[in-house]
Amino acid sequence: MDFSYSEKSLDVQARVRRFMDEHIVPRAREWEETVHAGIFPPPFIEDLKAKARAEGLWNMFLPGLRDDEPGTRLSNLDYAPVAEILGHLMWSSEVFNCNAPDTGNMELLHMFANERQYQEWLRPLLEGKIRSAFCMTEPAVASSDATNIQTRIERVGDQYVINGRKWFITNAADPRCKIGIVMGLTDPEAEVHRRQSMVLVPMDTPGLTVVRNPTVMNHVAPEGHCEVLFENVKVPVANLLGGEGQGFELAQARLGPGRIHHCMRSIGQCEVALDLMMQRAQDRRTFGRTLAEHGTVMEWIALSRCEIEQARLLVLRTAWLMDQHGNKAARKDVSLIKVVVPRMQTAIANRAIQAFGAAGLTGDTPLAMIWSWGRALQIVDGPDEVHLRTISRLEIKEQKARLGNRRLDLLTGFPID
């Protein structure tokens, strides 16, 4: 098990850091001011994207990228530290065409799109010309169990008719969002994991309404985490992704690498929070000493470093497992990182906010956003409870396979009833 980065990854990391320092960080304040003025996307984004693509820093997340497709192919392990660097600024991933949910959607289309779907939707996404949405979560049911999905997709002749309500649909407020992958119920009588399908729905299809863009922890995402209504939305049967009844399978295929990306971006955000906390601790004085000289703050700094290093190693192992043995083999590890990293993010951001005092509660630093996004990630892509359930069930299954008929009292020497 080797976590050392390849020469290719080290080169890309260095180039991404340099690009961030030279082109993205200097525009951070301008991005904030432009978006807060109601202009989204900021006009300079396309120029930055063109620069990144020209330097080969494009579509780095897709291990299966073909030679005739634009971008730089990296394994999950090699891309993980790149995603961490991109996480230093919330909006920087888009500059490299590596932003969610487009990454997951491109992976899904890469695996299952037919030739027409490839040319019409995947190719423009790979080129960075359009944005996309993934429409699964619903407000009326517990969508953490995807078998609960109620949006109806009925076949009528050579069309599918879609009726339902979705929400937390990222990118739906972005004017460049042109396509949504919609998961819904095609056969309510089928076996429970074969009832759902996915169809491609252009965002300008009649009957599709973006109802609102709810705030998330009191923050407004300009790209949107929107509520979307489907009222007799009609698309051709040819817009089916994969086969009927494959919706649950496609949803599972989509989530593994994306969760690694989320976690590594979160680790990047934790590094920012820790850097800010350490700088503040050295700059501010209370009771005759700097904050960094107080035992409590020293402990915050030390614990934060311990937690970051532990989490990073766990995520890298998950990426390594996925590269070596496939997504299914890393199922438990994906759940492990999905629980560990967001909890760490809120803990570290909370310490940093405390070190900043009142300033940490404002928009003068990114700490409030880092904290709130860590809290949101405990629900996004499956709530902690679902992942803990998965971990527990797999642990018990693995123990039974490991011990067979042997009793623990024979292994430990202690009687166990």
Legacy VTK file of the C-alpha trace (Angstrom):
# vtk DataFile Version 3.0
C-alpha trace
ASCII
DATASET POLYDATA
POINTS 417 float
0.000 0.000 0.000
1.858 3.028 -1.314
0.469 6.557 -0.879
3.361 8.332 -2.554
2.271 10.550 -5.409
3.424 9.880 -8.928
5.709 12.330 -10.688
2.741 13.305 -12.837
0.640 14.152 -9.783
3.435 16.137 -8.154
3.859 18.122 -11.356
0.124 18.846 -11.597
-0.019 19.838 -7.919
2.806 22.333 -8.402
1.185 23.780 -11.512
-2.225 24.062 -9.853
-0.722 25.812 -6.815
1.063 28.252 -9.088
-2.101 28.882 -11.103
-4.095 29.447 -7.904
-1.505 31.919 -6.582
-1.161 33.836 -9.838
-4.678 33.862 -11.256
-7.360 32.793 -8.762
-6.452 34.073 -5.284
-5.939 37.639 -6.628
-9.535 37.534 -7.929
-11.082 36.223 -4.695
-12.283 39.613 -3.451
-13.561 40.534 -6.918
-15.491 37.254 -7.088
-17.189 37.985 -3.760
-18.056 41.568 -4.682
-19.366 40.621 -8.136
-21.543 37.783 -6.877
-22.895 39.859 -3.979
-23.822 42.513 -6.552
-26.057 39.900 -8.212
-23.812 39.081 -11.176
-23.288 35.359 -11.652
-21.174 33.934 -13.057
-18.549 36.677 -12.759
-17.424 37.803 -16.232
-13.790 36.847 -15.649
-14.533 33.140 -15.044
-14.443 32.170 -18.719
-11.075 33.847 -19.152
-9.665 31.908 -16.201
-11.099 28.667 -17.588
-9.451 29.289 -20.938
-6.091 29.881 -19.209
-6.413 26.704 -17.126
-7.311 24.597 -20.133
-4.441 26.037 -22.147
-2.076 24.934 -19.370
-3.491 21.391 -19.354
-5.163 21.865 -15.944
-8.545 20.595 -17.082
-10.848 17.625 -16.312
-8.248 16.184 -13.960
-10.793 14.146 -11.981
-11.674 11.556 -14.651
-9.374 8.470 -14.671
-11.170 7.062 -17.721
-10.660 10.159 -19.845
-9.991 9.134 -23.436
-7.090 10.396 -25.520
-9.462 12.328 -27.790
-11.163 14.076 -24.856
-9.913 17.365 -23.383
-8.095 17.216 -20.097
-5.385 15.616 -17.992
-6.124 12.102 -16.795
-5.268 11.414 -13.137
-6.004 8.403 -10.952
-8.164 8.898 -7.866
-5.044 8.805 -5.683
-3.186 11.327 -7.828
-6.170 13.665 -8.121
-6.922 13.647 -4.366
-4.192 16.159 -3.374
-5.161 18.336 -6.337
-8.748 18.439 -5.055
-7.376 19.490 -1.662
-5.631 22.469 -3.271
-8.804 23.415 -5.167
-10.715 23.333 -1.879
-8.820 26.371 -0.597
-11.349 28.571 -2.401
-14.949 27.398 -2.716
-15.359 28.465 -6.346
-11.964 27.543 -7.781
-12.855 24.004 -8.948
-14.976 25.360 -11.790
-11.977 27.138 -13.299
-10.458 23.688 -13.949
-13.805 22.090 -14.976
-13.620 19.982 -11.827
-16.678 21.236 -9.930
-19.556 19.232 -8.488
-22.099 18.145 -9.560
-20.682 18.335 -13.086
-17.854 15.950 -12.182
-20.264 13.232 -11.031
-22.535 13.831 -14.002
-19.623 13.596 -16.430
-18.529 10.336 -14.793
-22.054 8.967 -15.129
-22.411 10.023 -18.762
-18.932 8.710 -19.485
-20.047 5.274 -18.301
-23.603 5.108 -19.633
-24.319 7.713 -22.336
-25.076 6.512 -25.852
-23.458 8.251 -28.811
-26.195 10.854 -29.252
-26.216 11.689 -25.533
-22.425 11.863 -25.590
-22.324 14.373 -28.424
-25.267 16.466 -27.217
-24.468 16.670 -23.514
-21.242 15.046 -22.364
-18.994 16.648 -24.951
-20.133 20.217 -24.074
-19.633 19.393 -20.384
-16.119 18.128 -21.035
-15.462 21.326 -22.979
-16.777 23.439 -20.071
-19.362 25.108 -22.307
-22.386 24.185 -20.176
-23.226 23.229 -16.594
-25.493 20.418 -15.362
-27.637 19.331 -12.415
-28.352 16.015 -10.714
-31.994 15.776 -9.667
-32.535 13.052 -7.070
-33.352 14.469 -3.610
-37.010 15.187 -2.822
-38.575 17.267 -0.012
-41.528 14.936 0.600
-39.569 11.742 1.388
-36.377 10.669 3.166
-34.147 10.666 0.101
-31.247 9.208 2.067
-32.975 5.953 1.067
-33.088 6.303 -2.715
-35.798 3.635 -2.936
-38.175 6.246 -1.453
-37.997 8.466 -4.559
-41.535 9.310 -5.702
-41.085 11.482 -8.801
-42.961 9.599 -11.516
-41.462 8.904 -14.935
-44.159 7.292 -17.081
-43.717 6.101 -20.633
-46.431 7.345 -22.985
-45.739 6.245 -26.544
-42.288 7.464 -27.549
-42.038 9.933 -24.656
-41.456 9.922 -20.921
-43.764 12.147 -18.866
-42.241 13.372 -15.590
-44.155 14.652 -12.554
-42.629 15.406 -9.172
-40.739 17.844 -6.984
-37.003 17.858 -6.287
-34.860 20.064 -4.101
-31.249 20.801 -3.169
-30.552 20.627 -6.885
-27.103 22.186 -7.222
-26.440 24.320 -10.306
-30.144 24.774 -11.122
-29.851 28.572 -10.618
-26.815 28.831 -12.893
-27.854 30.335 -16.260
-25.347 28.002 -17.949
-27.086 24.885 -16.565
-28.564 23.216 -19.644
-29.238 19.613 -18.633
-30.515 17.758 -15.577
-30.164 14.045 -14.862
-33.497 13.187 -13.234
-34.075 10.057 -11.146
-37.639 8.844 -10.795
-40.013 5.925 -10.544
-40.639 4.065 -13.812
-42.065 0.780 -12.453
-43.632 0.876 -8.956
-44.281 -2.896 -9.083
-40.716 -3.984 -9.825
-38.209 -5.291 -7.273
-37.402 -2.424 -4.923
-33.995 -1.611 -6.442
-35.275 -1.865 -10.013
-38.119 0.651 -9.802
-36.147 3.790 -10.628
-34.611 5.088 -13.834
-32.678 8.177 -14.914
-33.557 10.411 -17.826
-31.846 13.442 -19.329
-34.042 16.545 -19.158
-33.015 19.834 -20.808
-33.560 22.632 -18.297
-35.678 24.644 -20.774
-38.213 21.826 -21.236
-41.819 23.062 -20.790
-43.208 22.157 -17.366
-39.838 22.347 -15.585
-39.854 25.227 -13.082
-37.060 26.334 -10.772
-39.252 27.338 -7.820
-36.679 28.866 -5.457
-33.093 28.806 -4.278
-33.230 28.128 -0.509
-30.472 29.390 1.734
-28.149 26.777 3.229
-27.249 27.584 6.839
-28.304 31.158 5.992
-25.904 31.335 3.025
-27.104 31.816 -0.544
-25.291 29.702 -3.131
-25.299 31.673 -6.403
-25.284 28.478 -8.478
-28.259 27.327 -6.446
-29.367 24.402 -4.313
-32.796 24.780 -5.807
-36.294 23.415 -5.493
-37.413 22.248 -8.938
-40.936 21.300 -10.010
-41.725 18.890 -12.852
-45.265 19.183 -14.178
-46.001 16.915 -17.160
-42.455 17.392 -18.407
-42.068 15.425 -21.648
-38.812 14.127 -23.094
-38.101 11.529 -25.801
-37.615 7.914 -24.737
-34.145 8.268 -26.285
-33.259 10.464 -23.276
-33.185 7.423 -20.997
-29.722 7.029 -19.432
-28.697 3.398 -19.294
-31.698 1.070 -19.114
-35.071 1.190 -17.378
-34.745 0.064 -13.785
-31.041 0.969 -13.569
-31.538 4.234 -11.677
-30.443 2.922 -8.288
-27.407 1.222 -9.826
-26.424 4.394 -11.669
-26.817 6.482 -8.502
-24.442 4.166 -6.624
-21.901 4.233 -9.475
-21.906 8.020 -9.429
-21.167 8.620 -5.761
-17.838 6.927 -4.917
-15.222 9.193 -6.550
-17.342 12.290 -5.910
-17.221 11.666 -2.181
-13.428 11.494 -2.323
-13.432 14.849 -4.135
-15.749 16.394 -1.511
-13.587 15.109 1.334
-10.312 16.307 -0.142
-11.746 19.757 -0.861
-12.906 19.790 2.759
-9.387 18.975 3.941
-8.175 21.937 1.888
-10.738 24.125 3.642
-9.560 22.783 7.005
-6.000 23.773 6.105
-7.232 27.301 5.402
-9.087 27.399 8.744
-6.013 26.147 10.610
-3.737 28.679 8.887
-6.124 31.479 9.802
-6.366 30.260 13.403
-2.572 30.093 13.791
-2.087 33.560 12.303
-4.775 35.025 14.530
-3.292 33.289 17.552
0.061 34.934 16.910
-1.388 38.382 16.182
-3.824 38.775 19.102
-2.928 39.245 22.756
-5.031 38.594 25.836
-3.987 38.876 29.491
-0.439 39.776 28.588
0.223 36.907 26.157
-0.540 36.047 22.558
-3.394 33.603 22.037
-0.815 31.081 20.793
0.759 31.087 24.268
-2.465 30.059 25.985
-2.735 26.324 26.618
-6.251 26.003 25.224
-5.378 27.566 21.875
-2.154 25.541 21.670
-4.268 22.420 22.086
-6.693 23.563 19.357
-3.813 23.965 16.920
-2.252 20.607 17.785
-5.528 18.674 17.665
-6.435 20.253 14.338
-3.137 19.135 12.799
-3.593 15.601 14.186
-7.104 15.384 12.768
-6.155 16.709 9.325
-3.299 14.236 8.936
-5.453 11.304 10.069
-8.297 12.263 7.743
-6.000 12.828 4.768
-4.433 9.377 5.144
-7.872 7.769 5.370
-9.053 9.529 2.217
-5.863 8.633 0.343
-6.279 4.983 1.323
-9.831 5.095 0.000
-8.620 6.583 -3.282
-5.897 3.916 -3.494
-8.423 1.124 -2.885
-10.698 2.524 -5.573
-7.851 2.679 -8.076
-6.583 -0.801 -7.249
-9.787 -2.747 -6.665
-12.719 -0.667 -7.928
-15.478 1.387 -6.325
-17.239 -1.575 -4.708
-14.141 -2.659 -2.800
-13.882 0.812 -1.261
-17.528 0.998 -0.185
-16.865 0.908 3.569
-13.940 3.302 3.297
-16.034 5.794 1.325
-18.551 5.772 4.185
-15.736 6.149 6.720
-14.367 9.298 5.105
-17.855 10.684 4.540
-18.466 10.537 8.311
-15.000 11.538 9.524
-14.157 14.509 7.301
-17.242 16.756 7.627
-17.221 16.297 11.416
-13.561 17.271 11.456
-14.299 20.285 9.265
-16.911 21.683 11.647
-14.656 21.052 14.652
-11.623 22.827 13.171
-13.676 25.695 11.746
-15.384 26.077 15.127
-12.026 26.417 16.897
-10.873 28.968 14.338
-14.093 30.963 14.731
-13.554 30.965 18.485
-10.001 32.236 18.034
-11.289 35.097 15.853
-14.085 35.991 18.264
-16.784 38.226 16.795
-14.908 38.556 13.494
-15.235 34.813 12.967
-19.020 35.150 12.827
-18.928 37.644 9.975
-18.210 37.423 6.272
-14.834 39.103 6.798
-13.238 35.641 6.851
-14.280 32.394 5.101
-14.634 30.611 8.449
-18.419 30.846 8.770
-18.785 29.421 5.263
-16.282 26.648 5.982
-18.120 25.723 9.171
-21.571 25.772 7.579
-20.459 23.737 4.565
-18.925 21.131 6.875
-22.261 20.916 8.644
-24.122 20.629 5.341
-21.827 17.803 4.227
-23.075 15.724 7.159
-26.317 15.509 5.160
-25.197 15.973 1.539
-24.425 12.744 -0.394
-26.055 10.683 2.332
-26.482 11.639 5.999
-24.008 10.400 8.581
-26.540 7.922 9.948
-26.792 6.086 6.623
-23.018 5.818 6.320
-22.679 4.682 9.941
-25.276 1.996 9.233
-23.272 0.851 6.214
-20.030 0.752 8.213
-21.635 -1.202 11.050
-23.254 -3.791 8.781
-20.031 -4.348 6.829
-18.001 -4.603 10.047
-20.282 -7.326 11.407
-20.254 -9.162 8.080
-16.449 -9.022 7.954
-16.162 -10.242 11.550
-18.325 -13.267 10.803
-16.213 -14.077 7.759
-13.021 -13.618 9.774
-13.976 -15.644 12.864
-16.192 -18.297 11.330
-17.451 -20.582 14.122
-14.742 -19.570 16.591
-16.003 -17.971 19.779
-14.470 -14.790 21.169
-13.888 -16.408 24.571
-11.471 -18.833 22.898
-9.674 -15.921 21.252
-9.441 -13.674 24.289
-9.286 -16.135 27.175
-12.248 -14.442 28.864
-15.640 -16.197 29.186
-18.340 -14.543 27.100
-21.962 -15.603 27.531
LINES 1 418
417 0 1 2 3 4 5 6 7 8 9 10 11 12 13 14 15 16 17 18 19 20 21 22 23 24 25 26 27 28 29 30 31 32 33 34 35 36 37 38 39 40 41 42 43 44 45 46 47 48 49 50 51 52 53 54 55 56 57 58 59 60 61 62 63 64 65 66 67 68 69 70 71 72 73 74 75 76 77 78 79 80 81 82 83 84 85 86 87 88 89 90 91 92 93 94 95 96 97 98 99 100 101 102 103 104 105 106 107 108 109 110 111 112 113 114 115 116 117 118 119 120 121 122 123 124 125 126 127 128 129 130 131 132 133 134 135 136 137 138 139 140 141 142 143 144 145 146 147 148 149 150 151 152 153 154 155 156 157 158 159 160 161 162 163 164 165 166 167 168 169 170 171 172 173 174 175 176 177 178 179 180 181 182 183 184 185 186 187 188 189 190 191 192 193 194 195 196 197 198 199 200 201 202 203 204 205 206 207 208 209 210 211 212 213 214 215 216 217 218 219 220 221 222 223 224 225 226 227 228 229 230 231 232 233 234 235 236 237 238 239 240 241 242 243 244 245 246 247 248 249 250 251 252 253 254 255 256 257 258 259 260 261 262 263 264 265 266 267 268 269 270 271 272 273 274 275 276 277 278 279 280 281 282 283 284 285 286 287 288 289 290 291 292 293 294 295 296 297 298 299 300 301 302 303 304 305 306 307 308 309 310 311 312 313 314 315 316 317 318 319 320 321 322 323 324 325 326 327 328 329 330 331 332 333 334 335 336 337 338 339 340 341 342 343 344 345 346 347 348 349 350 351 352 353 354 355 356 357 358 359 360 361 362 363 364 365 366 367 368 369 370 371 372 373 374 375 376 377 378 379 380 381 382 383 384 385 386 387 388 389 390 391 392 393 394 395 396 397 398 399 400 401 402 403 404 405 406 407 408 409 410 411 412 413 414 415 416
